[in-house]
């Protein structure tokens, strides 16, 4: 019984922490917000999109009006993995593990 209570408490705390994180997370749907979050300039953003570091259909999509909308979870994963740069396998694995615990798939 004691173990079940502790697990329930931990689940409640995890839910509260997740809710808090969601409140603090910036809205990463617009190009301006994504550039600010990634700390890159407009030309760098264009370069990343042209080079395919930021991929259409993965990191962003175009709506029926042709407007670009970014996928916040994928932008967070992109930054966590080193923004498309070559990084050590152990860091990439750690980033995947942290993101998967948050429910974000890459």
Secondary structure, DSSP 8 states (H G I E B T S, - for coil): -HHHHHHHHHHHHHHHHHHHHHHHS----SHHHHHHHHT--HHHHHHHHHHTSS-BTTTEEE-TTS-EEE-HHHHHHHHHTTTT----HHHHHHHHHHHHHTT---
